[in-house]
Amino acid sequence: IQKLAALAKSGNPIPWVRVYKIPDWVDFSHKAHLDAGAKCENCHGQVAQRDAIYKEVETSMAACMDCHRQHNARVECNFCHDER
């Protein structure tokens, strides 16, 4: 947090490193998942205990569909994918 605070104070951009990447045609909303009761740890692992973040959980369509089914969430194609 000290490094982030120093970067914010200096005005320098934060050198983020992308860990999770989903295709542009997937409409993903953190807010919708949190509103539905999901916890950060469900998809990102125990981030509060990490010094560095790395990809801990698969983010494939199959993994997302399995999670939706386990939590009785919708699984229609256009629920997560933009129509083309």
C-alpha positions, 0 to 999 in steps of 0.5 A: 500500500505504501508503494501505491500511495507513493505513486499516487502522490508523485502523479506517476501511473501505477505500473499494473500487470494484467493477470486476468484477461477475458475476450472483448466480447464477454460482458463481465461485471464485478458489480453484478457478481458481488451483488449476487454474493460472490466473494473476491476469493471465489475467482481470485483466490486468497488475495488478502494473504498474497504479496503478489497476485497471480492467476489462481483460478481458471477463467475459461468459459467452462469454469464460468459455466460450472460456477454459474450452474453451482450457484443457480445463475443464468447460463444463456449465451447472451447473458455473458456474451455480446450478440454479434 
